[in-house]
Amino acid sequence: MKSQETECMLENLRNICLAMPEAVEHIDGFGHNTFKINGKSFVISGDSDKGFRLSFKSDRETQELLLQKQYFFKTPYIGQHGWVSIQNPHGEDWDELIDLIQEAYLRAAPKRLVKQWNELHKK
């Protein structure tokens, strides 16, 4: 059973991910909440005895930089593809996570959505 804190973190994550164009949430066979765009995962979350875990798609360069911070770690099984995880993110972590989740979305999104995103956000 999920704790209230875990439910709050999941709701926060949902608000971030589902605000992006055409993003959808899917619960996989392991009970993980997976956020996808065009069938491609960009964020996966779940909880365990250690609490809430959030994983996101990254490139190898960004992954290397993030792994130098003590609270990020390589995602088991898919870390070799650039995925990074954080366990029980705190309030101040979410500011950084919003940017990282948006980057993950743009890595997985089709070109038309990336173009639309960049036009809206003047990148």
Residue, then its C-alpha position, 0 to 999 in steps of 0.5 A: m500500500k502506498s504511503q500518503e507521501t508517495e501518493c503526493m510525489l506521484e501526483n506531483l509527477r503526474n501533473i508535470c508529465l501529463a502537462m506535456p502534449e500527448a503524454v499518457e500514463h500507463i501502469d506496466g506489469f510490475g505496477h510502475n507508473t510509466f509516462k509515454i509519448n508516442g509509445k516511448s517511455f520517458v519517465i517511470s516511477g514506482d515504490s518499494d520498501k525504500g519509498f518512491r523512485l523516479s527514473f527518467k530518460s537521459d543522454r549519456e553526457t547528462q547521465e554522467l553529470l547527474l551521477q556525480k551528485q549523491y542523490f542520483f543513480k544509474t537505473p537498474y536494467i536500463g541505466q546503460h541506455g542513459w536512464v537515471s533514477i532518484q529515490n524519494p526526491h525532496g522539495e528542492d529536488w523537484d525544481e531540477l527534476i522538472d527540467l530533467i523530465q522535460e528533457a526526457y520528454l523531448r528525447a522521446a517525442p516525435k520531431r513535430l512535438v519537439k518543434q511545437w515545444n520549442e516554438l512555445h518555449k522559445k528555444 
